[in-house]
Amino acid sequence: MLCADQNFDIAQVIRFFRSKPGELVIYYELEEGEKSSSRGIVEVCPDTHRVTCFLEKPQQGRTTSRLASVVFYCLRRETLPYLSRFLSLQPCVQNRTLGLFWEWLINEEKVPVFGMKLPTGFQLIGQVGLDDYTKWLARYSAKQQGSAGKPISYRSYARVGLMGNPSDGFHGKTIAMTVSNFWAEVTLTESQSLVLLPHPLNDPTEFGSLQDLYCISCKEGYLGGLRLLQATCKKFYQFCSEQGIALSKQNFTLKYDTNIPRQVYKFFFPFFSAIVSATLKCLMKFFNITDRDLPKPIRANFILNVETDELFITAGLQDRVVQVYEGLVYMDFSKELMGKRGYGEYIPMDMRDLPTFWLAYLGDPSDSGRIHSNVRQRWLNGDADVVQAMKSFAKLTDQARSALERKDWPRLAELMDENFELRRSVYTEECLGPGNLKMVQLARQFGSSVKLPGSGGAVVGLCLDSERLMAMKDAFQEAGCVFCVIVPFSPTTTSSQCRN
């Protein structure tokens, strides 16, 4: 038997086995070129992890499963008598194999057997070629010499809500887009021990004086990214353990970087979710966790749970969904969909020939207002005005989707203005705050559409007149705001984010 990692975490396997009311089979996903007819193939329920079918070296076409059992099983004491019974039913010695035993136990006796995935390379000696031996020899030689693998780096990008927000937290619909102007990047490197490196600016551990600590803490708070790295790793291990994924005991070092302005983390740029998202990408790559193990809709829920369950950060799904799917994404968070399957309908949209969007934010976002105010409580109480407003946000989103598909930019601009006015009516100007209202008023002086892209502190707009756009930029900067033309990030036209 040849397994990709000598640090196989048997303790994690035993814990998973003891948590299930049945036996345990370890399996892995066949590599390209491996034939299912040379392996024992399992079909596993993705929800319960129960093995629904076991086929010993099946003929081609009998199953579509690419999950192959390895020679590693856990049996309860009360199941051992089945071995004697199976042997008594097989007078022919050639049929007395473990593969046929499990096929009989699962398919005929219906004994509950559960599967745990080994997300790493696996080969059986005697069924590999020279290329396979060469590959594994190179891998183990590198490990023996102590050379770590190449660093794995991923970026997650900031997003702007173009339509429908803030109805994503109210079973509404939204359209959002990732932008390459602002990003968070996480780098993972294999190492002897597990290390989380603090960011020199965002996670300060050394100060000139107690007064410096006081001033920095008052101005910037305690919103660094180190806790996000730690919480993501903790949740990742928990997820894999619960989902029956046997991780190897490889260690690593994590560090992060970002160009998201620190003073606006909590107002409108999804810094927290960007760090969590990029960290998750690195962990998935490092431990060979595939989209099948952690599908995109579930990945967005995972990121949200890291923030809400582990760090008690108030957040919604919109940011996490668009950072997972990337690009321009239409999202429907209807109560029926969320209740039935735990996630909404997420549809990537065509980003070709988009108009020029712009973004502006306050240099000091402290007066951006208490954006959410008591609206959520009113919604939970069934307030007719709030309930109707959220339905109206959803209708505007559907109309905006149609305008984007038709490339009807004047209509899209009108809808963005309607989105803001609807938000103003339900949240009130007092809650929106003078800073936000000032930016909206300034943009409209130049004939631009404008709305809030997130919780507040920033505005996003669509100005179809290039000369007015430049004049508006000057006006915003003179007013003490930061202004930039949005550079959309499209996963279909941009090279892979993974740099390893």
N, C-alpha and C positions, 0 to 999 in steps of 0.2 A: 504494500500500500504506500502511495506517495501523496502526501498532502502538502499544500502550498505553505503552510506555516507550522513550525514546530511548537509554537505557543498556543496550541488549541485550548480554548477555555472550557475544560471539562466541567468545572464548577457551574458555569452558566447552563450547560446542558442538563446537569442533574437537577438544578433548580426548576428548569422548565418541565422536566419529566415529572417531578413531584407535584407540580401544580396542575397536572392533567389527570383525568380519571381513566387512564389507559396506558398502553405501551407507547414507545417512542421509536421513530425511524429518522435517521439523519439523511438528508438528501442535498444535492447540489444541482445547479443548472448546467446542462451539457454545453460544452463549448462548440463553436462552429466547426463542423467536420466530424464531431463525434456522432456515432450512430446509436440510436435508441435501442436497436436490436441487440446490442452488446451489453446492455445494462438492465437492471431491474428498475422499471419506470413507475413513478407514483403520480397519482392525481390527488391534489390537496385542496380542501375547501379554504379559500382565502380568509374567511371570517372566523371559522372555528379551529382551523389548522388540522382538522381531522383528515386522515388519509382515506379518501373515498374509494380508491381502487389501486391495486398493485398488480403490475404485469411484468412477469419475469421474461426479459429479452423478447419483447413483442415484435411481431412482424411489422413491416412498414405499412403505415396507414391505419393501424389498429387504434392508435391514440395520437393526439396532437401534443401531449405533454412532453416537455423537455426537461423534466425534473427526474433525476436519477438517484436511486438509493445507493448509499455507500455501505460498506460492511461495518456498520456501527448501529447497534440496537440496544434498547433498554426494556427489560421485561419485569413485570411485577411477579412476586412470588406465586400468587394465585394463578398466574398464566402458565407457569412451567409445565403443568400436566398436559397442556396442549401439545408439547413437543413429543411426548410419548405416544399420544393419540395419533399425531401426524405420521410418525414413523411406522406405527402399526398399519396404517392405511397405504403405506408405500413399500410393498415387498421388493420392488426393484431398487437396488442400491443407487443407481444413477439418478433417481428422482428424489433422493433424500438430501436435498439442498436447502440452504437457508432461504434462498430466493423463492423457491416453490412453497416453503413453509409459510412465508409471509403472504404470498399470493392466496394460499388456502385460508389462512387465519383472517385476513381482511375481507376477501371477496365472498367466501363461503360461510365462515363461522361468524362473520360480522362483529368480531371483537374490536372494540374501539382502539384505534391506533392513531397517534398524532405524529405530525411531521415537524422537524426543525431544520431550517435551511443552513447550509454551510456556504457562506458567500465568498468562497475562495477557490482557487484551482485544485483539481483533484484528478489523479490518474491511477490506473491499476497497472502494476508491473506485469508485463507480458502482453499488454494491449496498447503499447505506445510505440511510436516510431523514433527514428534518430533525431528528428527535429524536436520532438517532445523532450527527449533526454537532454539535448543541448540547451533548451530553454530553462529547464529546471536546474541544470548544472550551473548555468550562469547566475540564476537567482540565489542559490545556496552559496555559491562562491562569494558573491557580493555580501551576503549576510555574515559569512565567516570572517571576512576581512573588515567587517564593521562599517561598511560604507552604506550610508542611508540613501533612500531613493530620492529622486528629484523633488523639489518642493511642489506642492499643489496649491494653486492660487485661483480664487474665484471672486468675481465682483457681483454685487447686487446694486441695482440702480434705484435712485429716487423715483417717485411717481408723481404725476399731477392728475387730479380728478377733473376730467373734462365735462362730465355730466352726471347728474343724479345724486351726487354726494350732498348731504350726509345720510341718504336713505339706506346705505348699505347696512347700517346697524338697526334698521327698522323693517327688514324683509323687503327692501326695495330693489332698485336696479341702478347700476352705475356704469360709466365708461371711464377708464383710466388708462394712462400711458406712461411707460418708463422713459426716463430722460437721461441721457449720458452726461449731462452737465454736473450731476452730483452722484456720488457713489460711495460705497463702503467695500473694502477689499479684505479678505481673510486669506492668510497663507498657512498651510500645514506642512510641516517637515517631520519625517520620522526621526525619533530620538530614543535614547535609553530610558528616560523617565517622561512622564506626562507633564508638560510645562505650559502654562498660560502666561504670555508676556504682556505686561501692561503697556498701554500706549503712552509715549513720553509726554504728550500734551493733554490727552483726555483722561488719563488715569494717573494723575500726579501723586507721587509718594514722597517727594522731597520739596520743601518750601524754604524760602529765605528767612522767614520768621513766622511766629504765630499770627502776627497781623496779616502777613501775606496769605496764609492759609485761610484766615477769616474772610478776607476780601475776595479771594478766588472762589471760595465756597458760596459766598453770598451772591456773586455774579453768575457763576456757572453751575452751581448746584453739585449734585453727585451723580451725574448722568453718563459716566464713562461706559466703555464697552466690555470691560473685563468680566463683569457679572453676566453679561450676555453670552460670552464664550463658555463660561462655566455652566450656566443653566442649559445651554443647548447640548453640551456634552452629556450632562446628567440625564436630560430628557431623551437623548438619542439612545443611550445605553438601556434606559427603561423601555423605550419603544421596541428595540430589537429583542430584548428579553421577553416581552409580552407577545411579540409577533412570531416568536419561534425562529429567530435568526441568530445563529451561533457565531459570535464575533471572535476573532483571534485576539490574543493579548499583546497586540502591537501598541507601542507608545508613540507619542508625537508631541510636537511643540506647535502651539497656535499663536499667531499674532495678527493684528488687524491695523488697517489704516483707513482714513476717510478724508474726503474734502468737503463733507457736509458741515456748514458753519455750526459751531458748538452752541451758540446762543439761541439757535432756532430748532434744536433737536425736538423739543416737546411741542412745538407749535404746528409745523406743517410738513417737515421732511421726515419720512419714516426711517430715522436712523436706527432705531431699535430693531425693527423687522429686517432692515438691510443687513445688519451684522449677523442676526440669527440665520437669515436665508443663506448668506455666503458661507457661514460656518457649516451649515447643514450640507451644502454642496461639497465642501471639502471632506467632510466625514463620510459621505456617501461614496465619493470617489476613492478615498483611502481604504475603506472596508469593502469595496466592491458591492455596494447596495444599489440595486437597479430601480428603474421606474416601476417595474412590476412589484418590487418589494415595498416601495413607498410612492404610489401614484401622485401625480401633481395635485389633484384636489385634496388628498389627504395630507400632502406636504404643506399646503397652505394652512390647514387646520393645526398641524404640528407646530408651525412657526407661531401661530396665534397662541397656542397653549403654553409654549415656552414663556411668552410674555405675560399672559394672564394668570396661569396657574403657578408658575415658578417665581415670577417677579412682581405679580399683582399690578401690572401695567394695564390701564384701561385702553382697549383697542378693539378694532373691528377687522373683518376679513378682507376688505377691499385691497389694502396695501399688500397684504401677504399673497393674495391671489395674483395680482399683477406682477409682483416680483418673482413669483414662481413661473408663470407663463411667459412673461416679458412681452414687450411690444404694446400694441393697442388692444385692449381686452374689454369685451362687453360682459357684464356680470349680472346675473339674476339671482337674488337671494330670497326667493319666495319662501314663505313659511312651509308650503307643501313640500318643496324640494328639500329644504333644510331638515324638516322633520322626518322625511322618508329615508334619505340616504346620508344626511349629515353634511352635505355641501350643495352649492347651487349649480347653476348652468354657466359655464365659463367659455366664451367663444372668442378666440383670437380674430382680429380684424385686419383687413388690408391696410398697410401703411404707405403704400406708394403714392407719391404726389400729394402728400399732406400739405396744407397751408402752413404759414409761419405763425406759430404760437409764441407768446412771450410770457415771462414770469417776472414778478417784482415782489420783494419782501422788505419788511421793515428792518432798519438797522437795529432798532430796539423794539422787539415785539411785545414788550410788557403790557402795552395797552391794546392788545389784540382782542380783548373781550373774553367773556365766559361763554364761548361759542355754543356749547351744548345745553347750558342752563338747566331748566327743569323740563325740557321738551321730552326727554326719555320717560320721565315719570308720568307726564301727561299722556304719552302714547300708551304706556302700560295700563293706565287707568281708562283707556278707551276714549280719550278726548276726541270729539268728532273733527275738530279743526286740524289737529295734528295727524290723525289717521288719514284724512282726505289729502293733506299736504304730501304725505309720503306716497300716496297713490299717484298724485300729480307729478312728483319727482320721477316715478317709474315711467309715466307716459312721456315725459320730456326725454327720458333716456331712449325710449323706443324710437321717438321721432329723430333724435340726434343720430342714432344708429343708421336710420334710413338716409339722413342727410350725408353722413360720412360715406355710405355705400354709393350714393349718387354723385358724391364730390360737390355737393351744393353748399359751398362755404358761406354765402350770405345767410342761408337758412340756419346753418350751424351757429353762426354768430348771434342770430336772434334768439336761438334756444339757450345759449349760454347766458344771455341777459335775463331771460325768463327764469332760468334756474336761480340766479342770484336774487331776483325780486321775490320769488317764492320763499327762498330761505330767509330774506329780510322780514317777510310777513309773519313767518311762524316763529322765528327766533327773536325778533324785535331789534331795533337799532341799538338799544341800550346793551343788549347782550353781544351784538356783533363787535362793538367797540369802535371808538373814534378812529383808530389807526386803519382799520380795514375799510371803513366808510370813506376815509380821506383818499385812499388809493383807488377805490372804485370811482369816486367822483373825478379824480384826476384823469383816469383812463378815458372816461366818457367825454371829457373835454376835447379829446382827440378823435372821437368817433369810433373808438374801439369797443368791442364787446369785452365783458369782464365778469369774473366770478371768483369765488374762493376755491382753491384746489384741494383744500384739506380742512384742518381744524381751525385755521385762522392764522393771521400774521403774514399772509401772502395772498397775492391775486394772480390769476392766470387769464390771459385774454387772447383775442384773435383780431388783429388789425390787418385789413386787406389792402391798405394804402401804405406802401413802403416809406414814402417821405414822412407821413404822419407818424409812422412807427419810430423813426429816428428822432423826430422832434419830441415824441412822448418819452423816449428813453432819457433824453436830456432833462426833461421836466421831472421825472421820477428821481433822477440822481440829485438834482438841485433840491428836491424835497427830503433828501437824506435816506432814500431807499436804494436798495441794490436791485439792478435791472439786468435781465439777460434774455437773449433770444434762445428759445428752447431747441435743443438738439435731440430729437427723438432717438431712442434706442430700439432697434429692431433686431431680434435674434436671427432673422432670416437673411439679413444683409451684412451682419457683423460677424467677424471671425470668432471662433470659439473663445469663450471667456476663460476656459481652463488653461493655465499656463504651467505645464509641469515638464 
